[in-house]
Amino acid sequence: MQAIDRQPIKLQPYISETVWGGNRLVHAYGIDPQGHANCAEAWVLSAHATGSSTALNGPFTGQTLRQLFAAQPYLFGTSCTEDRFPVLIKFIDALDDLSIQVHPRDSDAVLLPGEAGKTECWYILEALPGAKLYIGFREALTRAQFSAAIKDNSLMDYVQSFEVKPGDFFFIPAGTLHAIGKGVLLAEVQQSSDTTYRVYDYNRRHNGALRPLHIEQATAVTDLLPYTPPPLREKKDGARSLCETKYFTVEERESCCGFTDKASEDSFVSLLIFEAGAGSLLKWQDKRLPLYKGDSILIPAGAGQFSVEGVVRALLTRV
């Protein structure tokens, strides 16, 4: 393969508009709403059938990540051995509360053909005073107690909440009941799946109708044990490992003068920028790519060493 094929690729996100979405991603992160009334979710690295990111530079300009994954598999590394792209990375802006929901595991019988389970993690970028996440339960429940709480509208009496601030991190295994509360803006790294089972939606209407719930499926897959967030690891030289799973690894980088890293043959590197100073650059061989807040950069597997210059805060994801 020619070396130019391995150059970093800036991605345009797929935009998802929802009943609860805001527009902070448009005003503060440079995300183009592409004609939508709101920008609830920006799928900044996605090859999912529902919506794919698109290359904005280099030899693959205009091609979707889904097309590239099918036609140019060497870009993604030896760890990507399955037909399905392994991860989906998003910005999420919750102007209102998201529904209380759960995602299935890979092994759950209710999973639709062709879909994966959905283990995910959240990195908090912004949070209004008092903003919360809802994750798991304060105490263990039986399946009968869970079902009864759904039916009599007392479910929120059992769900655990966490007040959040920028820099907080939460790992959400598949099967964990959860919701993002209003006023939170976060980055999410997840398995590449769009399967969600809603349990409770505050009797909210969309286009005059209640949004559908998926109580039977949710009851079958929800883990009814208490949830404990993982402790945050300490930063060392501006780097902090956030999680290491069989699906993905996520690292936080914060630097006032840049950093150097490497994309090996086994995995691409996703570089998600949530703060960039004036003149910040991504350098690879003789290429220079300006970096801005909200940018999503795919560094192909086998690209080797790359460097980031300037004041930057970012998430690095590998598979």
N, C-alpha and C positions, 0 to 999 in steps of 0.2 A: 504493500500500500504506500502511496505517496505520503510524505510527511504532512502535507497540507491537509490531508483528510483527517488528521488528528488535532487540528487546531480547535481551541475552545469555541463553543457555539452559544451565542446569546439566544434565549428563548422568549417568544411571545406567549403569554399564558392564555389558556381557555378561561372564559369568564362564566361564572354561574350566578344568576340572579335569583334571589329567594325572598320570601315574605319577611324574613328577619334581617336582611342584609343592609349594610350601610355603604358609605362612599369614602371612607378614610383612605382606602387603598388608591383611589383616584387622586385625591387631593394631596396626600403625603408620601405616597410610594410610587407615583408615576405610572400607575396601571391604567391602560386605556379601557374604558368600559365598553367600547365597541357597540354603542347604541343601546345598552341596557340601562334600565332605570336605576339599578344599584349594582354594586360590585361586592356581593356577599363573599364569594370565593374566587380567587385567582389561582388556577391550577398551573403553577409555574414550572413544574416538571411532570408531565403526564403523557402516557401513551395509551390511555384507556379509551375504549370504544365510545364512551359518552362524550369525551372531549379531550383533544390532544394539544399539547404545546407545539409551536412552530418555530423553525430555525429562522433567525433574522440576519445571519451573516455567513460568509464562507461559501464553500462549494455546494452546500446543501440548502441554501437560502430558499425559503418558501415551502420546504418539505416539512411535514408534521413529524413529530417524534415517533408516532406510530408507524409511519412509512419507513423511517430510518431504521427502526428496530427490526422490521421485516426484511429490509433490503441490504442493510449495512450492519450486521450483527457484531462485527469486530469492534465497532465503536463503544460497545457496552461491556465487554469483558467476558472472561471465562466463567465468572460466577453467574452470569445470566444464561443458564442452560435450558430454561423452560420456554415454551411458546409465549407465555404471558410476561409482559414487562413487570419487574418486581415491585416497584415503588411508585407512589404518587405523592407529590409535595405541593402544599397549598399555603396561601395566605387566607385567613378567615377573619372577616370583620362582622362582629355581632352587634348590630344596632339594637336588637331585641333578643330575648332569650331563645336559644335553640330548643327544639323538642327534647324531652327526656328519651333517650334512645339506646340501642345496643347493636353491636355488629357481631356476626357469627364467626366461629373459628373455621379453619380450613376443613376440619373433620366433621362439622355439624351437618346432620342429614337434611336440614331445611335449606342449605345453600343451593342456589340456583346453578344449573349446569353452566360451565364456562366462567363462573365468578370465583374469586378467592375469598378467604376470610379477611378480617380487617383488624389487625393490631396496629396501633398508632401511638404517636407521642406529640405533645404540645409544648412549644416554647413561647412564653408570653412576651409580646412586643410592646403592647400598650394596654393599660387598664384604667378605667375611670375609678375614682374613689369608691370603695365598697364593692367593686365588680367581683363576681364569683365564678368558679367552676363547680359543677355538680358531678361527683364521681363515686360510684359504688354506694355502699350502705354503712351506716354507723354501727350496725350490729348484724349478726347472721340472721337470715330469714329462712323459713321453710318455703317450698314451692307454693303451698297452700296460702301462707301469709302474703307472699308476693302477689299472687293472683287476686286475693281479697282486697289488698291495698289498691290495686289498679281499679277494681270494680267500684269501690266506695270513695274514690278520689282522695285517699289518704297517703298515696305513695310518697309524696314529698316529705312526710313526717319521718320517713326512714332513710331518705337519700342524704348522703354526706356532702357538705359544701366546703369550699376552700376559697377564702379571699385571696386575690392574687395581685402581683406587682410585676413590672418588667424584669425579665431575667429568670423568672420561675420556670420550672420544667416538670412535666408530668408524663409518665409512661402509662398508656392505657391498653392493657392486653385485650384481645378479642374476648367477648363475653362479659365485659365490664359495663354496667349501666352508666351513662354519662350525659352531660350537656354542657355547652359553653353558655355562660350567662351574658346578659346585655352589658355593653361597655368594654368587652374584651376584644382585642385584636391579637392574633397569634399566628405562628407558623406551625403547620402540621406536616409531619412525615408519617406515611402510612403504607401498608400494603396496597397494591393497586387494585382497589375494589370500590364499588359504588353501592354496596348493599347495606341498607340501614333499616332497622325495625324500630318504628316509633312506638313508644309506650304511653306517653302523655304529652299533649300539645297545648295545654292551657285553654282548651275550647276555642282555639284561634281559627278564624275563617280566612280562606283565600278564595277570591272570586265568588264570595257568598256562601261557600261550602266549607264544612269542617275538613281538615286534611285527614287522610286515612291513617288509621293506627294499625299496628301489626302485632296484636297482643298475643295471639297463639304462638307465632314464631319467636317473639321476644321471651315469652315464658319458658320456651323450650331451651333457649341458649344462654340465658343470663346467669352469671356467677353470683350467688347469693351471699357470699362472704364479705366481711368488712374490707374496705380498701385502705391501704397505707401507701402514700406517695414515696418514691425512692429518694434517699438522701442525695442532695446535690454534691458532686465531687468538687474539690478545690481546683481553682485555675492554677496552671503552671506555665509561666512565660506566655500568658495571654491565651492559652488553650485549655479547654475543659471537655473531657469525654462525657457526653450526656447519656447515651445508652448504646449497648452492644447486644444485638439480638440476632437470631438466625435469618431475619429478613433484611435488616439494615443496621448500620452504625451511624450515629450522629455525634458531631463534635462542634462545639462553639469556639469561634476564634474572635479575639478582640485585640487590635493592635493600633498603635499610634504611628508606626513606621513600617508596617507591612510584615509579610511572612512568606516563607517558601514551603511548598509541599510537592507531592508527586502523585501522578495517576499511573498505577501499575497495570499490567496486562489483565489482572483478574477483575477489576472493577473501574467503571467510570467514577468521576467525582462530581457531585452536584454542589455548586457554590451559590448560596442564596444570600444576597447582600441586604442587610436591613439598616446599615448606616455606612455612608461613604463620604469622605471629605473631598473638597475640591481638588481635582487633579489625580484622584485615585486611579490606578491602572492595574490590569491583569497582564502580565508579561509571559509569553511562551515563545521560545526560540527568538525569531526576529519580529514576532507579532506583538502589537499593543492594542489592548481593548479597554476603553474608558469604562469605569465602574460607577454606577449610580445607585442610590437607595431604591430597593425594589427589584434590582436585576436578578435574573436567574441564569446561571452559566453552567452548561454541560461541558466538562473537560473529558474527552474520550479516553477510554481505557488505552493504556500504552502510550499516552502522550508524554509521559515522563515528567520531569521537573517543570513546575510553573511557579511564578511568584506574584504576590500582590503587594503593591506599593501604595502608601498613603494611610490615612486614618480609616480603618475599616472594622465593622462588626459583621460577622457572617456565620451561617451554619454550613458545615461540610457534611455531606451524606455519601456513604458508600454502601454497596451491597455485597 
